[in-house]
Amino acid sequence: MKRLEPNLLLAVTTGFALVLVTLTASVYGAGEPLRNLLLAVICAGGFVLLNPILMRTMKSPDRPPV
């Protein structure tokens, strides 16, 4: 069995957690289920797209992968 890539494993587990939270909020929470799904996608996408810009603006050093 090949060794699993740590970054890929972290991405998969984070994705599962996001799906679980979104499904729980859609089923048991107040409001529209589609709204919860859209908010989850927008927030996750915004973080991925805006995080490099914020890191460059704050002049923080590059962090190596996990």
All heavy atoms as TSV, in Angstrom:
chain	resi	resn	atom	element	x	y	z
A	1	MET	N	N	0.846	-1.189	0.000
A	1	MET	CA	C	0.000	0.000	0.000
A	1	MET	C	C	0.882	1.240	0.000
A	1	MET	O	O	1.808	1.365	0.780
A	1	MET	CB	C	-0.883	-0.025	1.243
A	1	MET	CG	C	-1.870	1.074	1.296
A	1	MET	SD	S	-3.074	0.736	2.586
A	1	MET	CE	C	-3.323	2.367	3.175
A	2	LYS	N	N	0.590	2.149	-0.904
A	2	LYS	CA	C	1.380	3.372	-1.001
A	2	LYS	C	C	1.006	4.330	0.126
A	2	LYS	O	O	-0.101	4.329	0.633
A	2	LYS	CB	C	1.138	4.047	-2.343
A	2	LYS	CG	C	1.664	3.241	-3.502
A	2	LYS	CD	C	1.437	3.986	-4.786
A	2	LYS	CE	C	1.980	3.163	-5.935
A	2	LYS	NZ	N	1.787	3.828	-7.210
A	3	ARG	N	N	1.951	5.153	0.464
A	3	ARG	CA	C	1.728	6.148	1.520
A	3	ARG	C	C	0.809	7.253	0.995
A	3	ARG	O	O	0.970	7.720	-0.124
A	3	ARG	CB	C	3.072	6.743	1.923
A	3	ARG	CG	C	2.972	7.688	3.073
A	3	ARG	CD	C	4.384	8.059	3.542
A	3	ARG	NE	N	4.284	8.993	4.605
A	3	ARG	CZ	C	4.414	10.304	4.459
A	3	ARG	NH1	N	4.659	10.805	3.275
A	3	ARG	NH2	N	4.309	11.105	5.484
A	4	LEU	N	N	-0.156	7.647	1.800
A	4	LEU	CA	C	-1.077	8.708	1.400
A	4	LEU	C	C	-0.400	10.063	1.517
A	4	LEU	O	O	0.374	10.318	2.449
A	4	LEU	CB	C	-2.321	8.693	2.275
A	4	LEU	CG	C	-3.253	7.504	2.094
A	4	LEU	CD1	C	-4.369	7.571	3.111
A	4	LEU	CD2	C	-3.821	7.480	0.702
A	5	GLU	N	N	-0.699	10.920	0.591
A	5	GLU	CA	C	-0.184	12.282	0.608
A	5	GLU	C	C	-0.870	13.058	1.736
A	5	GLU	O	O	-2.104	13.109	1.789
A	5	GLU	CB	C	-0.464	12.945	-0.735
A	5	GLU	CG	C	-0.061	14.379	-0.838
A	5	GLU	CD	C	1.431	14.583	-0.828
A	5	GLU	OE1	O	2.159	13.679	-1.271
A	5	GLU	OE2	O	1.859	15.642	-0.354
A	6	PRO	N	N	-0.109	13.650	2.654
A	6	PRO	CA	C	-0.735	14.339	3.796
A	6	PRO	C	C	-1.640	15.506	3.392
A	6	PRO	O	O	-2.707	15.693	3.970
A	6	PRO	CB	C	0.441	14.841	4.624
A	6	PRO	CG	C	1.601	14.037	4.192
A	6	PRO	CD	C	1.344	13.626	2.778
A	7	ASN	N	N	-1.231	16.292	2.398
A	7	ASN	CA	C	-2.062	17.429	1.983
A	7	ASN	C	C	-3.367	16.967	1.356
A	7	ASN	O	O	-4.415	17.572	1.568
A	7	ASN	CB	C	-1.304	18.319	1.005
A	7	ASN	CG	C	-0.208	19.101	1.687
A	7	ASN	OD1	O	-0.319	19.424	2.853
A	7	ASN	ND2	N	0.844	19.379	0.960
A	8	LEU	N	N	-3.320	15.890	0.578
A	8	LEU	CA	C	-4.530	15.357	-0.026
A	8	LEU	C	C	-5.472	14.807	1.043
A	8	LEU	O	O	-6.680	15.031	0.993
A	8	LEU	CB	C	-4.182	14.263	-1.036
A	8	LEU	CG	C	-5.356	13.593	-1.733
A	8	LEU	CD1	C	-6.146	14.602	-2.552
A	8	LEU	CD2	C	-4.859	12.456	-2.597
A	9	LEU	N	N	-4.914	14.121	2.018
A	9	LEU	CA	C	-5.725	13.591	3.108
A	9	LEU	C	C	-6.379	14.721	3.904
A	9	LEU	O	O	-7.564	14.643	4.258
A	9	LEU	CB	C	-4.857	12.724	4.019
A	9	LEU	CG	C	-5.564	11.962	5.124
A	9	LEU	CD1	C	-6.578	11.000	4.534
A	9	LEU	CD2	C	-4.553	11.210	5.959
A	10	LEU	N	N	-5.640	15.778	4.146
A	10	LEU	CA	C	-6.194	16.936	4.851
A	10	LEU	C	C	-7.302	17.591	4.033
A	10	LEU	O	O	-8.347	17.968	4.571
A	10	LEU	CB	C	-5.084	17.942	5.152
A	10	LEU	CG	C	-5.484	19.208	5.891
A	10	LEU	CD1	C	-6.023	18.871	7.271
A	10	LEU	CD2	C	-4.303	20.148	5.991
A	11	ALA	N	N	-7.119	17.717	2.724
A	11	ALA	CA	C	-8.133	18.320	1.864
A	11	ALA	C	C	-9.401	17.472	1.831
A	11	ALA	O	O	-10.515	18.002	1.879
A	11	ALA	CB	C	-7.580	18.503	0.455
A	12	VAL	N	N	-9.247	16.165	1.776
A	12	VAL	CA	C	-10.412	15.280	1.732
A	12	VAL	C	C	-11.188	15.335	3.044
A	12	VAL	O	O	-12.416	15.441	3.045
A	12	VAL	CB	C	-9.981	13.835	1.397
A	12	VAL	CG1	C	-11.112	12.853	1.620
A	12	VAL	CG2	C	-9.487	13.754	-0.033
A	13	THR	N	N	-10.493	15.287	4.167
A	13	THR	CA	C	-11.194	15.334	5.457
A	13	THR	C	C	-11.863	16.689	5.676
A	13	THR	O	O	-12.961	16.751	6.232
A	13	THR	CB	C	-10.243	15.030	6.621
A	13	THR	OG1	O	-9.138	15.932	6.583
A	13	THR	CG2	C	-9.732	13.613	6.550
A	14	THR	N	N	-11.235	17.767	5.227
A	14	THR	CA	C	-11.854	19.085	5.338
A	14	THR	C	C	-13.096	19.171	4.462
A	14	THR	O	O	-14.117	19.747	4.861
A	14	THR	CB	C	-10.851	20.178	4.946
A	14	THR	OG1	O	-9.694	20.067	5.779
A	14	THR	CG2	C	-11.438	21.562	5.113
A	15	GLY	N	N	-13.029	18.585	3.279
A	15	GLY	CA	C	-14.194	18.560	2.389
A	15	GLY	C	C	-15.345	17.775	3.001
A	15	GLY	O	O	-16.501	18.190	2.918
A	16	PHE	N	N	-15.039	16.622	3.605
A	16	PHE	CA	C	-16.084	15.840	4.272
A	16	PHE	C	C	-16.710	16.626	5.423
A	16	PHE	O	O	-17.924	16.594	5.620
A	16	PHE	CB	C	-15.537	14.517	4.797
A	16	PHE	CG	C	-15.401	13.458	3.747
A	16	PHE	CD1	C	-14.329	12.598	3.774
A	16	PHE	CD2	C	-16.337	13.316	2.744
A	16	PHE	CE1	C	-14.186	11.607	2.806
A	16	PHE	CE2	C	-16.212	12.335	1.770
A	16	PHE	CZ	C	-15.125	11.482	1.797
A	17	ALA	N	N	-15.888	17.336	6.187
A	17	ALA	CA	C	-16.426	18.135	7.288
A	17	ALA	C	C	-17.338	19.245	6.771
A	17	ALA	O	O	-18.400	19.508	7.342
A	17	ALA	CB	C	-15.288	18.717	8.115
A	18	LEU	N	N	-16.946	19.890	5.676
A	18	LEU	CA	C	-17.774	20.951	5.092
A	18	LEU	C	C	-19.102	20.393	4.602
A	18	LEU	O	O	-20.160	20.995	4.819
A	18	LEU	CB	C	-17.025	21.629	3.941
A	18	LEU	CG	C	-17.769	22.740	3.219
A	18	LEU	CD1	C	-18.062	23.894	4.168
A	18	LEU	CD2	C	-16.987	23.218	2.025
A	19	VAL	N	N	-19.055	19.235	3.960
A	19	VAL	CA	C	-20.297	18.599	3.490
A	19	VAL	C	C	-21.187	18.231	4.662
A	19	VAL	O	O	-22.403	18.451	4.628
A	19	VAL	CB	C	-19.966	17.374	2.615
A	19	VAL	CG1	C	-21.207	16.536	2.353
A	19	VAL	CG2	C	-19.343	17.814	1.315
A	20	LEU	N	N	-20.620	17.677	5.713
A	20	LEU	CA	C	-21.400	17.283	6.883
A	20	LEU	C	C	-22.061	18.489	7.552
A	20	LEU	O	O	-23.246	18.448	7.894
A	20	LEU	CB	C	-20.519	16.542	7.883
A	20	LEU	CG	C	-21.198	16.064	9.159
A	20	LEU	CD1	C	-22.263	15.030	8.831
A	20	LEU	CD2	C	-20.189	15.497	10.116
A	21	VAL	N	N	-21.319	19.565	7.720
A	21	VAL	CA	C	-21.884	20.767	8.341
A	21	VAL	C	C	-22.980	21.360	7.462
A	21	VAL	O	O	-24.035	21.774	7.948
A	21	VAL	CB	C	-20.769	21.799	8.622
A	21	VAL	CG1	C	-21.339	23.153	8.963
A	21	VAL	CG2	C	-19.883	21.321	9.732
A	22	THR	N	N	-22.756	21.376	6.154
A	22	THR	CA	C	-23.755	21.924	5.240
A	22	THR	C	C	-25.022	21.082	5.236
A	22	THR	O	O	-26.138	21.616	5.269
A	22	THR	CB	C	-23.178	22.013	3.815
A	22	THR	OG1	O	-21.973	22.778	3.852
A	22	THR	CG2	C	-24.146	22.670	2.869
A	23	LEU	N	N	-24.870	19.769	5.200
A	23	LEU	CA	C	-26.048	18.898	5.231
A	23	LEU	C	C	-26.813	19.022	6.545
A	23	LEU	O	O	-28.044	19.062	6.554
A	23	LEU	CB	C	-25.638	17.448	5.001
A	23	LEU	CG	C	-25.290	17.075	3.570
A	23	LEU	CD1	C	-24.785	15.641	3.505
A	23	LEU	CD2	C	-26.482	17.251	2.668
A	24	THR	N	N	-26.092	19.099	7.642
A	24	THR	CA	C	-26.746	19.237	8.943
A	24	THR	C	C	-27.509	20.555	9.028
A	24	THR	O	O	-28.650	20.592	9.508
A	24	THR	CB	C	-25.707	19.145	10.070
A	24	THR	OG1	O	-24.993	17.924	9.945
A	24	THR	CG2	C	-26.362	19.200	11.427
A	25	ALA	N	N	-26.888	21.634	8.569
A	25	ALA	CA	C	-27.569	22.926	8.600
A	25	ALA	C	C	-28.773	22.947	7.664
A	25	ALA	O	O	-29.794	23.571	7.962
A	25	ALA	CB	C	-26.591	24.033	8.221
A	26	SER	N	N	-28.658	22.252	6.533
A	26	SER	CA	C	-29.776	22.234	5.584
A	26	SER	C	C	-30.950	21.419	6.101
A	26	SER	O	O	-32.103	21.783	5.894
A	26	SER	CB	C	-29.313	21.655	4.249
A	26	SER	OG	O	-28.332	22.483	3.683
A	27	VAL	N	N	-30.665	20.305	6.773
A	27	VAL	CA	C	-31.731	19.424	7.234
A	27	VAL	C	C	-32.376	19.947	8.512
A	27	VAL	O	O	-33.601	20.003	8.631
A	27	VAL	CB	C	-31.203	17.988	7.435
A	27	VAL	CG1	C	-32.238	17.109	8.101
A	27	VAL	CG2	C	-30.778	17.388	6.104
A	28	TYR	N	N	-31.558	20.337	9.480
A	28	TYR	CA	C	-32.091	20.697	10.798
A	28	TYR	C	C	-32.170	22.202	11.046
A	28	TYR	O	O	-32.788	22.625	12.012
A	28	TYR	CB	C	-31.237	20.073	11.896
A	28	TYR	CG	C	-31.266	18.569	11.855
A	28	TYR	CD1	C	-30.140	17.851	11.481
A	28	TYR	CD2	C	-32.413	17.862	12.179
A	28	TYR	CE1	C	-30.154	16.473	11.439
A	28	TYR	CE2	C	-32.447	16.486	12.135
A	28	TYR	CZ	C	-31.314	15.800	11.768
A	28	TYR	OH	O	-31.329	14.435	11.716
A	29	GLY	N	N	-31.538	23.000	10.228
A	29	GLY	CA	C	-31.494	24.434	10.481
A	29	GLY	C	C	-32.671	25.171	9.888
A	29	GLY	O	O	-33.461	24.645	9.098
A	30	ALA	N	N	-32.771	26.415	10.281
A	30	ALA	CA	C	-33.826	27.265	9.735
A	30	ALA	C	C	-33.354	27.850	8.409
A	30	ALA	O	O	-32.173	28.014	8.164
A	30	ALA	CB	C	-34.129	28.387	10.715
A	31	GLY	N	N	-34.278	28.159	7.568
A	31	GLY	CA	C	-33.930	28.775	6.294
A	31	GLY	C	C	-34.003	27.795	5.150
A	31	GLY	O	O	-34.462	26.669	5.284
A	32	GLU	N	N	-33.530	28.237	4.026
A	32	GLU	CA	C	-33.595	27.443	2.809
A	32	GLU	C	C	-32.333	26.601	2.649
A	32	GLU	O	O	-31.232	27.095	2.844
A	32	GLU	CB	C	-33.743	28.371	1.610
A	32	GLU	CG	C	-34.935	29.308	1.719
A	32	GLU	CD	C	-34.798	30.499	0.807
A	32	GLU	OE1	O	-33.865	30.546	0.009
A	32	GLU	OE2	O	-35.637	31.390	0.924
A	33	PRO	N	N	-32.460	25.337	2.284
A	33	PRO	CA	C	-31.280	24.481	2.106
A	33	PRO	C	C	-30.338	24.974	1.006
A	33	PRO	O	O	-29.125	24.877	1.144
A	33	PRO	CB	C	-31.863	23.124	1.735
A	33	PRO	CG	C	-33.265	23.149	2.220
A	33	PRO	CD	C	-33.695	24.577	2.156
A	34	LEU	N	N	-30.881	25.532	-0.066
A	34	LEU	CA	C	-30.041	26.018	-1.156
A	34	LEU	C	C	-29.173	27.181	-0.701
A	34	LEU	O	O	-28.011	27.301	-1.107
A	34	LEU	CB	C	-30.909	26.436	-2.339
A	34	LEU	CG	C	-30.173	26.913	-3.578
A	34	LEU	CD1	C	-29.270	25.812	-4.113
A	34	LEU	CD2	C	-31.148	27.358	-4.638
A	35	ARG	N	N	-29.711	28.019	0.170
A	35	ARG	CA	C	-28.939	29.147	0.673
A	35	ARG	C	C	-27.733	28.669	1.459
A	35	ARG	O	O	-26.634	29.206	1.312
A	35	ARG	CB	C	-29.812	30.032	1.567
A	35	ARG	CG	C	-29.081	31.267	2.067
A	35	ARG	CD	C	-29.890	31.963	3.096
A	35	ARG	NE	N	-29.895	31.130	4.298
A	35	ARG	CZ	C	-30.142	31.581	5.515
A	35	ARG	NH1	N	-30.464	32.821	5.685
A	35	ARG	NH2	N	-30.104	30.784	6.547
A	36	ASN	N	N	-27.914	27.635	2.300
A	36	ASN	CA	C	-26.804	27.112	3.080
A	36	ASN	C	C	-25.717	26.531	2.174
A	36	ASN	O	O	-24.524	26.712	2.423
A	36	ASN	CB	C	-27.295	26.041	4.050
A	36	ASN	CG	C	-28.187	26.615	5.116
A	36	ASN	OD1	O	-28.028	27.750	5.522
A	36	ASN	ND2	N	-29.142	25.827	5.565
A	37	LEU	N	N	-26.123	25.837	1.130
A	37	LEU	CA	C	-25.159	25.273	0.193
A	37	LEU	C	C	-24.388	26.370	-0.523
A	37	LEU	O	O	-23.160	26.298	-0.643
A	37	LEU	CB	C	-25.879	24.386	-0.819
A	37	LEU	CG	C	-25.010	23.765	-1.901
A	37	LEU	CD1	C	-23.992	22.824	-1.286
A	37	LEU	CD2	C	-25.856	23.055	-2.909
A	38	LEU	N	N	-25.085	27.390	-0.987
A	38	LEU	CA	C	-24.414	28.492	-1.674
A	38	LEU	C	C	-23.459	29.238	-0.755
A	38	LEU	O	O	-22.357	29.617	-1.167
A	38	LEU	CB	C	-25.448	29.454	-2.259
A	38	LEU	CG	C	-26.194	28.959	-3.487
A	38	LEU	CD1	C	-27.273	29.956	-3.886
A	38	LEU	CD2	C	-25.246	28.706	-4.624
A	39	LEU	N	N	-23.860	29.461	0.488
A	39	LEU	CA	C	-22.968	30.134	1.436
A	39	LEU	C	C	-21.705	29.319	1.700
A	39	LEU	O	O	-20.609	29.873	1.793
A	39	LEU	CB	C	-23.699	30.409	2.745
A	39	LEU	CG	C	-24.679	31.574	2.729
A	39	LEU	CD1	C	-25.447	31.636	4.038
A	39	LEU	CD2	C	-23.946	32.869	2.490
A	40	ALA	N	N	-21.836	28.005	1.809
A	40	ALA	CA	C	-20.672	27.153	2.034
A	40	ALA	C	C	-19.718	27.217	0.849
A	40	ALA	O	O	-18.496	27.348	1.024
A	40	ALA	CB	C	-21.112	25.720	2.291
A	41	VAL	N	N	-20.256	27.156	-0.358
A	41	VAL	CA	C	-19.403	27.210	-1.550
A	41	VAL	C	C	-18.746	28.572	-1.696
A	41	VAL	O	O	-17.549	28.669	-1.999
A	41	VAL	CB	C	-20.240	26.858	-2.803
A	41	VAL	CG1	C	-19.468	27.132	-4.075
A	41	VAL	CG2	C	-20.671	25.407	-2.753
A	42	ILE	N	N	-19.492	29.639	-1.465
A	42	ILE	CA	C	-18.943	30.993	-1.591
A	42	ILE	C	C	-17.861	31.239	-0.551
A	42	ILE	O	O	-16.796	31.798	-0.867
A	42	ILE	CB	C	-20.069	32.039	-1.483
A	42	ILE	CG1	C	-20.942	31.981	-2.740
A	42	ILE	CG2	C	-19.513	33.439	-1.288
A	42	ILE	CD1	C	-22.218	32.790	-2.641
A	43	CYS	N	N	-18.087	30.838	0.688
A	43	CYS	CA	C	-17.094	31.061	1.743
A	43	CYS	C	C	-15.821	30.255	1.501
A	43	CYS	O	O	-14.710	30.773	1.648
A	43	CYS	CB	C	-17.679	30.718	3.104
A	43	CYS	SG	S	-18.912	31.887	3.658
A	44	ALA	N	N	-15.970	28.991	1.127
A	44	ALA	CA	C	-14.784	28.166	0.865
A	44	ALA	C	C	-14.023	28.679	-0.351
A	44	ALA	O	O	-12.786	28.779	-0.335
A	44	ALA	CB	C	-15.197	26.721	0.659
A	45	GLY	N	N	-14.739	29.029	-1.397
A	45	GLY	CA	C	-14.081	29.568	-2.591
A	45	GLY	C	C	-13.427	30.914	-2.325
A	45	GLY	O	O	-12.332	31.187	-2.823
A	46	GLY	N	N	-14.095	31.765	-1.567
A	46	GLY	CA	C	-13.511	33.057	-1.216
A	46	GLY	C	C	-12.243	32.918	-0.416
A	46	GLY	O	O	-11.266	33.650	-0.635
A	47	PHE	N	N	-12.211	31.949	0.501
A	47	PHE	CA	C	-11.003	31.727	1.277
A	47	PHE	C	C	-9.859	31.274	0.387
A	47	PHE	O	O	-8.739	31.777	0.485
A	47	PHE	CB	C	-11.241	30.690	2.374
A	47	PHE	CG	C	-10.015	30.367	3.160
A	47	PHE	CD1	C	-9.575	31.221	4.152
A	47	PHE	CD2	C	-9.277	29.224	2.899
A	47	PHE	CE1	C	-8.435	30.939	4.876
A	47	PHE	CE2	C	-8.138	28.929	3.610
A	47	PHE	CZ	C	-7.717	29.793	4.606
A	48	VAL	N	N	-10.145	30.338	-0.505
A	48	VAL	CA	C	-9.096	29.818	-1.393
A	48	VAL	C	C	-8.575	30.916	-2.316
A	48	VAL	O	O	-7.371	31.011	-2.563
A	48	VAL	CB	C	-9.637	28.619	-2.204
A	48	VAL	CG1	C	-8.688	28.226	-3.308
A	48	VAL	CG2	C	-9.887	27.441	-1.286
A	49	LEU	N	N	-9.452	31.759	-2.829
A	49	LEU	CA	C	-9.034	32.792	-3.771
A	49	LEU	C	C	-8.395	34.002	-3.098
A	49	LEU	O	O	-7.463	34.596	-3.644
A	49	LEU	CB	C	-10.231	33.249	-4.605
A	49	LEU	CG	C	-10.813	32.199	-5.551
A	49	LEU	CD1	C	-12.061	32.741	-6.219
A	49	LEU	CD2	C	-9.785	31.771	-6.574
A	50	LEU	N	N	-8.886	34.386	-1.930
A	50	LEU	CA	C	-8.406	35.611	-1.296
A	50	LEU	C	C	-7.256	35.408	-0.311
A	50	LEU	O	O	-6.566	36.368	0.036
A	50	LEU	CB	C	-9.573	36.312	-0.590
A	50	LEU	CG	C	-10.688	36.792	-1.511
A	50	LEU	CD1	C	-11.827	37.370	-0.691
A	50	LEU	CD2	C	-10.171	37.801	-2.504
A	51	ASN	N	N	-7.029	34.184	0.147
A	51	ASN	CA	C	-5.976	33.946	1.123
A	51	ASN	C	C	-4.581	34.306	0.592
A	51	ASN	O	O	-3.812	34.947	1.311
A	51	ASN	CB	C	-6.015	32.502	1.618
A	51	ASN	CG	C	-5.139	32.293	2.822
A	51	ASN	OD1	O	-4.968	33.188	3.626
A	51	ASN	ND2	N	-4.598	31.102	2.944
A	52	PRO	N	N	-4.195	33.934	-0.637
A	52	PRO	CA	C	-2.863	34.334	-1.120
A	52	PRO	C	C	-2.691	35.848	-1.205
A	52	PRO	O	O	-1.617	36.377	-0.905
A	52	PRO	CB	C	-2.766	33.696	-2.509
A	52	PRO	CG	C	-3.754	32.602	-2.510
A	52	PRO	CD	C	-4.835	33.017	-1.586
A	53	ILE	N	N	-3.747	36.545	-1.588
A	53	ILE	CA	C	-3.668	38.006	-1.671
A	53	ILE	C	C	-3.465	38.605	-0.287
A	53	ILE	O	O	-2.635	39.503	-0.091
A	53	ILE	CB	C	-4.946	38.563	-2.330
A	53	ILE	CG1	C	-5.053	38.059	-3.759
A	53	ILE	CG2	C	-4.965	40.084	-2.294
A	53	ILE	CD1	C	-6.388	38.327	-4.405
A	54	LEU	N	N	-4.194	38.100	0.690
A	54	LEU	CA	C	-4.057	38.593	2.059
A	54	LEU	C	C	-2.671	38.295	2.621
A	54	LEU	O	O	-2.079	39.140	3.294
A	54	LEU	CB	C	-5.134	37.973	2.944
A	54	LEU	CG	C	-5.144	38.411	4.408
A	54	LEU	CD1	C	-5.456	39.892	4.512
A	54	LEU	CD2	C	-6.118	37.590	5.200
A	55	MET	N	N	-2.146	37.107	2.333
A	55	MET	CA	C	-0.812	36.750	2.841
A	55	MET	C	C	0.261	37.663	2.242
A	55	MET	O	O	1.198	38.056	2.932
A	55	MET	CB	C	-0.504	35.288	2.525
A	55	MET	CG	C	-1.428	34.321	3.237
A	55	MET	SD	S	-1.353	34.474	5.009
A	55	MET	CE	C	-0.253	33.155	5.366
A	56	ARG	N	N	0.128	38.002	0.936
A	56	ARG	CA	C	1.095	38.919	0.321
A	56	ARG	C	C	0.954	40.323	0.895
A	56	ARG	O	O	1.946	41.015	1.102
A	56	ARG	CB	C	0.895	38.961	-1.189
A	56	ARG	CG	C	1.772	37.979	-1.910
A	56	ARG	CD	C	1.679	38.127	-3.405
A	56	ARG	NE	N	0.611	37.229	-3.848
A	56	ARG	CZ	C	-0.402	37.579	-4.623
A	56	ARG	NH1	N	-0.498	38.792	-5.087
A	56	ARG	NH2	N	-1.329	36.718	-4.955
A	57	THR	N	N	-0.268	40.760	1.147
A	57	THR	CA	C	-0.504	42.089	1.700
A	57	THR	C	C	0.083	42.227	3.101
A	57	THR	O	O	0.656	43.254	3.435
A	57	THR	CB	C	-2.017	42.382	1.748
A	57	THR	OG1	O	-2.550	42.247	0.438
A	57	THR	CG2	C	-2.289	43.776	2.261
A	58	MET	N	N	-0.026	41.177	3.898
A	58	MET	CA	C	0.487	41.199	5.259
A	58	MET	C	C	1.981	40.889	5.317
A	58	MET	O	O	2.591	40.947	6.380
A	58	MET	CB	C	-0.274	40.194	6.124
A	58	MET	CG	C	-1.722	40.576	6.299
A	58	MET	SD	S	-2.651	39.355	7.242
A	58	MET	CE	C	-1.762	39.298	8.761
A	59	LYS	N	N	2.562	40.553	4.144
A	59	LYS	CA	C	4.001	40.243	4.044
A	59	LYS	C	C	4.412	39.114	4.980
A	59	LYS	O	O	5.485	39.161	5.590
A	59	LYS	CB	C	4.837	41.481	4.296
A	59	LYS	CG	C	4.661	42.557	3.261
A	59	LYS	CD	C	5.552	43.734	3.515
A	59	LYS	CE	C	5.472	44.738	2.412
A	59	LYS	NZ	N	4.411	45.659	2.459
A	60	SER	N	N	3.573	38.120	5.120
A	60	SER	CA	C	3.925	36.982	5.956
A	60	SER	C	C	4.760	36.009	5.126
A	60	SER	O	O	4.583	35.887	3.916
A	60	SER	CB	C	2.678	36.287	6.481
A	60	SER	OG	O	1.904	35.818	5.427
A	61	PRO	N	N	5.703	35.315	5.763
A	61	PRO	CA	C	6.559	34.397	5.015
A	61	PRO	C	C	5.778	33.190	4.487
A	61	PRO	O	O	4.735	32.824	5.036
A	61	PRO	CB	C	7.592	33.950	6.053
A	61	PRO	CG	C	6.929	34.157	7.363
A	61	PRO	CD	C	6.004	35.323	7.178
A	62	ASP	N	N	6.280	32.628	3.403
A	62	ASP	CA	C	5.631	31.453	2.830
A	62	ASP	C	C	5.743	30.299	3.798
A	62	ASP	O	O	6.784	30.049	4.395
A	62	ASP	CB	C	6.280	31.048	1.513
A	62	ASP	CG	C	5.978	32.045	0.418
A	62	ASP	OD1	O	4.950	32.734	0.521
A	62	ASP	OD2	O	6.763	32.114	-0.542
A	63	ARG	N	N	4.623	29.596	3.972
A	63	ARG	CA	C	4.610	28.428	4.840
A	63	ARG	C	C	4.667	27.185	3.969
A	63	ARG	O	O	3.929	27.091	2.999
A	63	ARG	CB	C	3.366	28.412	5.710
A	63	ARG	CG	C	3.339	29.572	6.682
A	63	ARG	CD	C	2.203	29.471	7.637
A	63	ARG	NE	N	0.928	29.330	6.931
A	63	ARG	CZ	C	-0.234	29.264	7.529
A	63	ARG	NH1	N	-0.308	29.323	8.819
A	63	ARG	NH2	N	-1.341	29.120	6.829
A	64	PRO	N	N	5.501	26.242	4.324
A	64	PRO	CA	C	5.559	25.019	3.530
A	64	PRO	C	C	4.296	24.179	3.744
A	64	PRO	O	O	3.592	24.356	4.730
A	64	PRO	CB	C	6.786	24.290	4.089
A	64	PRO	CG	C	6.948	24.810	5.477
A	64	PRO	CD	C	6.442	26.231	5.442
A	65	PRO	N	N	4.011	23.267	2.805
A	65	PRO	CA	C	2.855	22.395	2.984
A	65	PRO	C	C	2.996	21.524	4.227
A	65	PRO	O	O	4.077	21.381	4.766
A	65	PRO	CB	C	2.839	21.543	1.719
A	65	PRO	CG	C	3.756	22.198	0.770
A	65	PRO	CD	C	4.682	23.034	1.557
A	66	VAL	N	N	1.906	20.938	4.635
A	66	VAL	CA	C	1.914	20.094	5.819
A	66	VAL	C	C	2.851	18.932	5.632
A	66	VAL	O	O	2.957	18.337	4.645
A	66	VAL	CB	C	0.486	19.560	6.112
A	66	VAL	CG1	C	0.516	18.554	7.236
A	66	VAL	CG2	C	-0.419	20.690	6.432
